[in-house]
Amino acid sequence: MMMLIGLLSTGVLAQQTITGTVTEPNGPLPGANITVKGTNLGTTTDFDGKYTLNNVAEDAILLFSYIGFVVQEVPVDGRTVIDVTMQEDAASLDEIVIVGYGSESKRDLTTAISTIKGEAVTQTAVASNPVTALQGRVPGIQVESFGGQPGGRANVFIRGVNSLNSADPLFLVDGLFVDSMEFINPADIEDISVLKDAAAAAIYGSRAANGVVLIKTNHGKKNQNIEVKVNLRTGVDTPSKKLDFINGQQYTDYINQRFANDGVNTVVQWNGVDTDWQDENISSAIVQDYGFSISGGGENSSHFVSANYFNQDGILVGSGFERINFRFNNRFDKGRFHVTQSLGLTQGKLQENRWYGFDGTTAPTVALTNPNNEGGFEAPSTDVQGPGGVNQFAQAVLEDNLVTTRTLFGSTKFDFDITDNFTASVNFGLDYTNQRNFQFTPTFFMSSVDAVRNDNQENDLTDFRSEVLNVLVEPTINYKQEFGDHKVSAVLGYTYFLENEEGTGVFGQGTQSNDIQVISDLPASSSIVLLGTDNTAGLESYFGRVNYNYAGKYLFSATLRRDSSSRFQEGNREGYFPSFSGAWNISNESFWNVPEINYFKIRASYGELGSTTREFYPTDAIFLSGQSNVTFGNSAAPGLAQTALADPNLTWETTKTFDIGFDMSLLDNKINLTFDYYSKDIEDVLVATNIPSTTGVSLPVIRNAGDLVNRGLEFNIDYSKNDGDFTYRIGTNFSFNVESRAGDIPNPILGPTIDEDLRIVNATRPNQPIGAFYGFVVEDRVNPATGDFVRRDINGDGTIDNDDITLIGDPVPDFVYGLTFDAGYKNFDFALNFAGVQGNEIYNLGRYYNILWQDGGKLTEVLNAWTPTNTDTNIPRASVSDPAGNQAPSSFFVEDGSYFRLKTLEVGYNFDEDVLGSALLKDLRVSFNIQNVFVITDYSGYDPDVSSTNGGRANLNSGVPGLRDNVNPLLGRGLDARAYPNARTFSFGVQATF
């Protein structure tokens, strides 16, 4: 018995508390990890580099680690105080980077890949779409967002425009193909890799022509105690800018002057109404972002579970976005067998204001409400309210629209280590989306003028439900081997990717009551439109890659992928896409003796990528029923007419890319520099080709009939330093578009219409910028005698006519850039993120409608419009008839879209463990964040960050209300049709770890 007690006492005495300080050559090292080898026990240093570790055995071994420093193993040997000085490791260059079907040391990369850590995403992505975090932080990427639209999609351009069909890059979440990042919880992201050149992206073949974004989500860590993180953030969106509109009395005077200019003998009196429609439409709104995660792991497993609720009301009336996320990730190892699983569940609800800015704004002499009208609103109906137009505020309030999207996307990967060198894997992926597009517009009466939109005698109902199911099966086999100084790795794989899209719905009018909003109550009539889709496409691929590394000096990689797509006809389905890349680590050579330069690598690559159209059946002609109907006897027989031709010989677009660059680290890796030059030639571009009307159809035929040219420069430089209590990192990046244009295309490709007169501004013409603006060049003054624009005679023939229409603006920027600053002082942390765009133009349609259009309210600029007594001005005379054609596209509406924006400012404070006074609460941080702090720009609209997406009249004549066709953003780029005003967001956050 006494012996047993003695043994127990010895066991108790063997457990002790270890304290100490972790430093690096310049001072204390906060955030360093200390773990007991072979156990789950561990802690991190505070901001003074101090740590405390309880219940440590006398003979234990402590592991000290921190990114960028050598891992140290220190035996306890019965000590209770252990101080450690960490040594910098060139391993900051050995950071593991996600690449296609694997990972590589950053030092061994031969291609152009940029990375961003999850912490930077959560810091920046207070907005609903985490893709905005890439803007300003990753060289070679331009992100165009749709103003402040909650849940709005963004256009992402990686190294310019590489196709006329789509600019969207390929997104992969844990190896699964997805369409975008918008339904991912930013807090779940561990890191992001952006594959920019063809050699990096070629392993993904036909889906990678616009670049690849690889997103890795958190899977927890092995040998880690259960850790619960809570992230609470709430804030307010405020309008970042408002425009100056004239009031009711000024509008009345403007109307009377317009009558006089048009020779109309009418004078109106102000009706006493002065509605500020901008203030009615725009107001502050609440943003909420609440989430938690649970992570941990044992010796053979790790797991990560999270949930998040995000809600953004929207600063525009009738808009908002709500998202709920769940994620379940885990990883298991059993001997040579490994399983990695990732599952995400999301529900998003999006309500859009589809009216603000539509055809301008409402006249201030229109009353806010009118209880005598059905619906309670009015629209222009008298002379003092203008000749016509709509009440955009009323339309947004009355219209009930909601897009509900539920997604399930997950993957399960099985790995088996056949030997120490061979690993066989298979990845199963599933991406399921269920979406409901609902819109209901009640009956109302606002005005008999412009009755199409102001008098809705029958309510309108659109209810469309769709399902998308994408399935991925991907077996691979990996090989790795070292032979002395020789290191070889290879991967062979097969991809089967199946896309299924089904949808059904109805558009109809006239339910029995505005309170009844179900399709079963729609009356049987010819006005009912049946909606439906049923599409399937498949992609089958074989791919392989070989990497060779000699002594860390000479690096080589080669990739080949064969894709076969069902979108093409037999005989044209296969495409072969090779790539080659090499690098020379000069700093590893024995002759290298430049102590200031720690690392210097030169690399070059060439590769080919394929691209297809997004249409499921582009080689099939289109037939419509109910066309060319005929009568036999007294009976009508429905006809079937071919409305579009198709080219059965369509094949792959091919992007041929050359890249050369270097990576460099200086001054003990404190300065890191990356530089790249790239050249892209895109051949066999799919182009809408005009055909003679004698064919019997009016729509163009899609053919491989064009080419594009895209060349640019990019560089990134950052500097980091740990100076005692003060640590900081500053970085900047620039991406220059040296040349970006269409090459030889058979005919101009026109952009969307901008008004009810079907005017078009954007066009893509041979050997000219893509989606550029065309119109008349006008002087910065009007004709003092007539009050009309003075147009330039471009061709010098002495006559002003349509032959003088010329290029008046290019929406493609000369360069984009970013600047980041991250710092810490003791318990405080501080972050700034700047983004800029330079040299692009915007066609300001808001200015077009609110200065020259006949309907609606007007900007205060019209107070300086030409009159017989005000002839020295650049604002033309007010006119409804517009006999001189001042409303025609011209340089008057083209503005410099350059800007410099402080996107994010965040200040945080981390509480010390002794202040927390709880063994349960491990970390506590409070933070204050401002998004869109300021923007420096000459652009006169709401915001220069203009996304060329659906808006205004661009897609008004397609589909049905609530379900319009998407507009190709490339063809209408830089067109500020009705940008959602951007918000300035102030938020307060609490992050706690238990």
ZIURGI-V505553 format. One record per backbone hydrogen bond with DSSP energy under -1.0 kcal/mol. CO is the residue of the C=O (numbers start at 0). NH is the residue of the N-H. E is the energy in kcal/mol with one decimal. If there is no record, write none. Layout:
BEGIN
CO | NH | E
CO | NH | E
END
This chain:
BEGIN
0 | 4 | -2.4
1 | 5 | -2.2
2 | 6 | -2.2
3 | 7 | -2.5
4 | 8 | -2.5
5 | 9 | -2.3
6 | 10 | -2.1
7 | 11 | -2.2
8 | 12 | -2.6
9 | 13 | -1.5
11 | 14 | -1.6
15 | 55 | -3.1
17 | 52 | -2.9
18 | 81 | -2.5
19 | 50 | -1.9
20 | 83 | -2.0
21 | 28 | -2.6
22 | 85 | -3.6
23 | 26 | -2.7
25 | 723 | -1.2
26 | 23 | -3.2
31 | 44 | -1.8
32 | 64 | -2.3
33 | 42 | -2.5
34 | 62 | -3.2
35 | 38 | -2.0
40 | 35 | -2.4
42 | 33 | -2.8
44 | 30 | -1.7
45 | 48 | -2.1
48 | 21 | -3.2
49 | 45 | -2.5
50 | 19 | -1.4
52 | 17 | -3.2
55 | 15 | -2.1
56 | 59 | -1.6
57 | 77 | -1.8
59 | 75 | -2.9
60 | 36 | -2.8
61 | 73 | -2.9
62 | 34 | -2.0
63 | 71 | -2.4
64 | 32 | -2.8
65 | 68 | -2.3
67 | 88 | -2.9
71 | 63 | -2.8
73 | 61 | -3.0
75 | 78 | -2.2
79 | 18 | -2.6
83 | 22 | -2.7
86 | 69 | -2.7
88 | 91 | -1.8
89 | 92 | -2.5
92 | 106 | -1.3
94 | 105 | -2.4
96 | 103 | -2.3
98 | 101 | -1.4
101 | 98 | -2.3
103 | 96 | -3.2
104 | 107 | -1.3
105 | 108 | -1.1
111 | 195 | -2.3
113 | 193 | -3.3
115 | 191 | -2.6
116 | 120 | -1.2
117 | 121 | -2.3
118 | 122 | -1.6
119 | 123 | -1.5
120 | 124 | -3.3
123 | 125 | -1.7
128 | 131 | -1.8
129 | 132 | -1.9
130 | 133 | -1.8
133 | 136 | -1.3
133 | 137 | -1.5
137 | 140 | -1.2
139 | 158 | -3.0
141 | 156 | -2.9
143 | 154 | -2.9
144 | 146 | -2.0
145 | 148 | -1.7
148 | 151 | -2.0
154 | 143 | -2.9
156 | 141 | -2.4
169 | 212 | -3.3
170 | 177 | -2.5
171 | 214 | -3.4
172 | 175 | -1.5
175 | 172 | -2.5
177 | 170 | -1.0
180 | 183 | -2.0
184 | 187 | -2.1
185 | 188 | -1.3
187 | 217 | -2.5
189 | 117 | -2.5
190 | 215 | -2.6
191 | 115 | -2.1
192 | 213 | -3.3
193 | 113 | -2.0
194 | 211 | -1.8
196 | 200 | -1.9
197 | 201 | -2.3
200 | 203 | -2.5
201 | 204 | -1.7
203 | 206 | -1.4
204 | 207 | -1.9
207 | 210 | -2.1
210 | 169 | -2.6
211 | 194 | -2.7
212 | 171 | -2.5
213 | 192 | -2.5
214 | 173 | -2.6
215 | 189 | -3.0
215 | 190 | -1.5
223 | 296 | -2.5
226 | 294 | -2.5
227 | 993 | -3.3
228 | 292 | -2.4
229 | 991 | -2.5
230 | 290 | -2.5
231 | 989 | -2.9
232 | 288 | -2.8
233 | 987 | -3.0
234 | 286 | -2.5
235 | 985 | -2.3
236 | 284 | -2.2
237 | 983 | -3.5
243 | 859 | -2.3
246 | 250 | -2.5
247 | 251 | -2.0
248 | 252 | -2.2
249 | 253 | -2.3
250 | 254 | -2.5
251 | 255 | -2.2
252 | 256 | -2.2
253 | 257 | -2.2
254 | 258 | -2.3
255 | 259 | -2.1
256 | 260 | -2.6
257 | 261 | -1.9
258 | 263 | -3.0
259 | 262 | -1.3
263 | 265 | -1.9
274 | 276 | -1.3
275 | 279 | -1.7
276 | 280 | -2.0
277 | 281 | -2.3
280 | 316 | -2.1
284 | 236 | -3.8
285 | 312 | -2.1
286 | 234 | -2.6
287 | 310 | -2.7
288 | 232 | -2.2
289 | 308 | -3.4
290 | 230 | -3.1
291 | 306 | -2.2
292 | 228 | -2.7
293 | 304 | -2.5
294 | 226 | -3.2
295 | 302 | -2.6
296 | 223 | -1.4
297 | 222 | -1.9
299 | 332 | -2.9
300 | 297 | -1.1
301 | 330 | -2.6
302 | 295 | -1.6
303 | 328 | -3.2
304 | 293 | -3.1
305 | 326 | -2.4
306 | 291 | -2.2
307 | 324 | -2.6
308 | 289 | -2.8
309 | 322 | -3.0
310 | 287 | -2.9
311 | 320 | -2.6
314 | 282 | -2.3
319 | 350 | -2.9
320 | 311 | -2.9
321 | 348 | -2.8
322 | 309 | -3.0
323 | 346 | -2.1
324 | 307 | -2.2
325 | 344 | -2.9
326 | 305 | -2.3
328 | 303 | -2.9
329 | 340 | -2.9
330 | 301 | -2.1
331 | 338 | -2.6
333 | 336 | -2.2
335 | 416 | -2.6
336 | 333 | -3.4
337 | 414 | -3.0
338 | 331 | -2.8
339 | 412 | -3.1
340 | 329 | -2.0
341 | 410 | -2.6
342 | 327 | -2.6
343 | 408 | -2.2
344 | 325 | -2.5
345 | 406 | -2.6
346 | 323 | -2.5
347 | 404 | -3.0
348 | 321 | -2.2
349 | 402 | -2.6
350 | 319 | -2.3
354 | 357 | -2.9
356 | 359 | -1.9
360 | 856 | -1.4
362 | 365 | -1.7
363 | 274 | -2.6
369 | 372 | -1.9
372 | 375 | -2.0
373 | 444 | -2.3
375 | 369 | -2.4
381 | 384 | -1.6
382 | 385 | -1.6
390 | 394 | -2.3
391 | 395 | -2.1
392 | 396 | -2.1
393 | 397 | -2.8
394 | 398 | -2.2
399 | 439 | -2.7
401 | 437 | -2.3
402 | 349 | -2.5
403 | 435 | -2.5
404 | 347 | -3.1
405 | 433 | -3.0
406 | 345 | -2.3
407 | 431 | -3.2
408 | 343 | -2.5
409 | 429 | -2.6
410 | 341 | -2.8
411 | 427 | -2.7
412 | 339 | -2.5
413 | 425 | -1.8
414 | 337 | -2.8
415 | 417 | -1.3
415 | 423 | -2.6
420 | 479 | -2.0
421 | 417 | -1.0
421 | 418 | -1.6
422 | 477 | -3.2
423 | 415 | -2.7
424 | 475 | -2.8
425 | 413 | -2.6
426 | 473 | -2.2
427 | 411 | -2.4
428 | 471 | -2.6
429 | 409 | -2.5
430 | 469 | -2.6
431 | 407 | -2.6
432 | 467 | -2.6
433 | 405 | -3.0
434 | 465 | -2.8
435 | 403 | -2.3
436 | 463 | -2.4
437 | 401 | -2.5
438 | 461 | -2.8
439 | 399 | -2.8
440 | 459 | -2.4
443 | 455 | -1.9
445 | 378 | -1.6
449 | 452 | -1.6
449 | 453 | -1.4
450 | 454 | -1.8
453 | 445 | -3.0
453 | 446 | -1.2
455 | 443 | -1.7
458 | 509 | -2.1
459 | 440 | -2.4
460 | 507 | -2.4
461 | 438 | -2.3
462 | 505 | -1.8
463 | 436 | -3.1
464 | 503 | -2.6
465 | 434 | -2.5
466 | 501 | -2.8
467 | 432 | -2.7
468 | 499 | -1.5
469 | 430 | -2.5
470 | 497 | -2.4
471 | 428 | -2.9
472 | 495 | -2.3
473 | 426 | -2.1
474 | 493 | -2.1
475 | 424 | -3.3
476 | 491 | -2.0
477 | 422 | -2.5
478 | 489 | -2.4
480 | 487 | -3.0
482 | 485 | -2.3
484 | 550 | -3.5
485 | 482 | -3.5
486 | 548 | -2.6
487 | 480 | -2.5
488 | 546 | -3.4
489 | 478 | -2.7
490 | 544 | -2.4
491 | 476 | -2.4
492 | 542 | -2.4
494 | 540 | -2.6
495 | 472 | -2.1
496 | 538 | -2.5
497 | 470 | -2.3
498 | 536 | -2.2
499 | 468 | -2.4
500 | 534 | -3.1
501 | 466 | -3.4
502 | 532 | -2.3
503 | 464 | -2.6
504 | 530 | -2.9
505 | 462 | -2.3
506 | 528 | -3.3
507 | 460 | -2.7
512 | 515 | -1.5
517 | 520 | -1.5
518 | 521 | -1.6
524 | 527 | -1.3
528 | 506 | -2.4
530 | 504 | -2.2
532 | 502 | -2.4
534 | 500 | -2.8
536 | 498 | -3.3
537 | 565 | -2.3
538 | 496 | -2.8
539 | 563 | -1.8
540 | 494 | -2.6
541 | 561 | -3.3
542 | 492 | -2.7
543 | 559 | -2.3
544 | 490 | -2.3
545 | 557 | -2.1
546 | 488 | -2.2
547 | 555 | -2.5
548 | 486 | -2.7
549 | 552 | -2.8
549 | 553 | -1.7
552 | 584 | -3.1
553 | 549 | -2.5
554 | 582 | -2.3
555 | 547 | -3.0
556 | 580 | -2.6
557 | 545 | -2.4
558 | 578 | -2.1
559 | 543 | -2.1
560 | 576 | -2.9
561 | 541 | -2.1
562 | 574 | -2.4
563 | 539 | -2.4
564 | 567 | -1.2
568 | 571 | -2.4
572 | 564 | -1.4
574 | 562 | -2.6
576 | 560 | -1.4
577 | 607 | -2.4
578 | 558 | -2.3
579 | 605 | -2.8
580 | 556 | -2.8
581 | 603 | -2.5
582 | 554 | -2.8
583 | 585 | -1.6
583 | 601 | -2.0
584 | 587 | -1.5
585 | 588 | -2.0
588 | 591 | -1.1
593 | 596 | -1.7
595 | 666 | -2.7
598 | 664 | -2.5
599 | 585 | -1.0
599 | 586 | -1.6
600 | 662 | -2.5
601 | 583 | -2.9
602 | 660 | -2.8
603 | 581 | -2.6
604 | 658 | -2.6
605 | 579 | -3.2
606 | 656 | -2.9
608 | 654 | -3.4
610 | 652 | -2.5
616 | 619 | -1.5
621 | 642 | -2.2
621 | 643 | -1.2
623 | 640 | -2.3
629 | 636 | -3.7
631 | 634 | -2.0
634 | 631 | -2.8
636 | 629 | -2.3
638 | 625 | -1.4
638 | 626 | -1.2
640 | 623 | -2.6
643 | 621 | -1.6
646 | 649 | -1.2
652 | 610 | -1.5
653 | 682 | -3.2
654 | 608 | -2.2
655 | 680 | -2.3
656 | 606 | -2.1
657 | 678 | -2.4
658 | 604 | -2.8
659 | 676 | -2.6
660 | 602 | -3.0
661 | 674 | -2.3
662 | 600 | -2.8
663 | 672 | -3.3
664 | 597 | -1.3
664 | 598 | -1.7
665 | 669 | -1.2
665 | 670 | -2.1
666 | 669 | -1.2
669 | 719 | -2.1
670 | 665 | -2.7
671 | 717 | -2.1
672 | 663 | -2.8
673 | 715 | -2.5
674 | 661 | -1.8
675 | 713 | -2.4
676 | 659 | -2.3
677 | 711 | -2.1
678 | 657 | -2.5
679 | 709 | -2.3
680 | 655 | -2.6
681 | 707 | -2.0
682 | 653 | -2.3
684 | 704 | -1.7
684 | 705 | -1.0
686 | 702 | -2.3
688 | 700 | -2.7
691 | 694 | -1.7
692 | 695 | -1.9
700 | 688 | -3.4
702 | 686 | -3.1
702 | 704 | -1.6
705 | 684 | -2.8
706 | 742 | -3.4
707 | 681 | -2.2
708 | 740 | -2.2
709 | 679 | -3.4
710 | 737 | -1.0
710 | 738 | -2.0
711 | 677 | -2.5
712 | 735 | -3.5
713 | 675 | -2.7
714 | 733 | -2.3
715 | 673 | -2.8
716 | 731 | -2.8
717 | 671 | -2.3
718 | 729 | -2.8
720 | 727 | -2.4
722 | 725 | -1.9
724 | 825 | -1.7
725 | 722 | -3.1
726 | 823 | -3.0
727 | 720 | -2.5
728 | 821 | -2.9
729 | 718 | -3.1
730 | 819 | -2.9
731 | 716 | -2.7
732 | 817 | -2.2
733 | 714 | -2.3
734 | 815 | -2.1
735 | 712 | -1.7
735 | 737 | -1.1
738 | 710 | -3.2
740 | 708 | -2.6
742 | 766 | -1.7
748 | 763 | -2.5
754 | 757 | -1.9
758 | 753 | -2.4
760 | 773 | -2.0
761 | 750 | -2.4
762 | 771 | -1.0
763 | 748 | -2.4
764 | 767 | -1.7
767 | 741 | -2.9
771 | 762 | -2.1
772 | 807 | -2.7
772 | 808 | -1.0
774 | 805 | -2.8
775 | 890 | -2.3
776 | 791 | -2.6
782 | 786 | -3.4
786 | 876 | -2.4
787 | 782 | -3.3
789 | 778 | -2.5
791 | 793 | -1.3
800 | 803 | -2.3
801 | 804 | -1.4
805 | 774 | -2.3
808 | 772 | -2.8
809 | 840 | -2.1
813 | 736 | -3.0
814 | 837 | -2.5
815 | 734 | -2.6
816 | 835 | -2.9
817 | 732 | -2.0
818 | 833 | -3.8
819 | 730 | -2.5
820 | 831 | -2.7
821 | 728 | -2.9
822 | 829 | -2.9
823 | 726 | -2.8
824 | 827 | -2.8
826 | 909 | -2.9
827 | 824 | -2.2
828 | 907 | -2.8
829 | 822 | -3.0
830 | 905 | -2.4
831 | 820 | -2.4
832 | 902 | -1.8
832 | 903 | -1.6
833 | 818 | -1.8
834 | 900 | -3.1
835 | 816 | -2.5
836 | 898 | -2.5
837 | 813 | -2.0
837 | 814 | -1.8
839 | 896 | -3.1
841 | 894 | -2.7
842 | 844 | -1.3
842 | 975 | -2.0
843 | 847 | -1.5
844 | 848 | -2.8
845 | 849 | -2.3
847 | 851 | -1.8
847 | 852 | -1.4
849 | 858 | -2.4
857 | 245 | -2.6
858 | 861 | -1.9
859 | 862 | -1.7
860 | 863 | -1.9
861 | 864 | -1.8
866 | 869 | -1.6
869 | 866 | -1.4
870 | 872 | -1.2
872 | 781 | -2.4
874 | 865 | -1.8
881 | 884 | -1.5
884 | 887 | -1.5
888 | 775 | -2.3
889 | 892 | -1.4
890 | 893 | -1.1
892 | 843 | -2.8
894 | 841 | -2.6
898 | 836 | -2.3
899 | 935 | -2.9
900 | 834 | -2.5
900 | 902 | -1.1
901 | 932 | -2.1
902 | 931 | -2.8
903 | 832 | -2.0
904 | 929 | -2.7
905 | 830 | -2.4
906 | 927 | -2.7
907 | 828 | -2.3
908 | 925 | -2.2
911 | 915 | -1.9
912 | 916 | -2.0
922 | 992 | -2.5
923 | 910 | -2.6
924 | 990 | -3.2
925 | 908 | -2.7
926 | 988 | -2.8
927 | 906 | -2.4
928 | 986 | -2.7
929 | 904 | -2.1
930 | 984 | -1.3
933 | 901 | -2.2
935 | 899 | -1.7
943 | 945 | -1.9
946 | 948 | -2.3
950 | 953 | -2.2
954 | 957 | -1.5
959 | 962 | -2.7
962 | 959 | -1.4
967 | 970 | -1.0
971 | 974 | -1.4
973 | 842 | -2.5
974 | 976 | -2.1
979 | 147 | -1.1
981 | 239 | -2.0
983 | 237 | -2.3
984 | 930 | -2.5
985 | 235 | -2.5
986 | 928 | -2.8
987 | 233 | -2.2
988 | 926 | -2.6
989 | 231 | -2.8
990 | 924 | -2.9
991 | 229 | -2.9
992 | 921 | -2.6
992 | 922 | -1.6
END
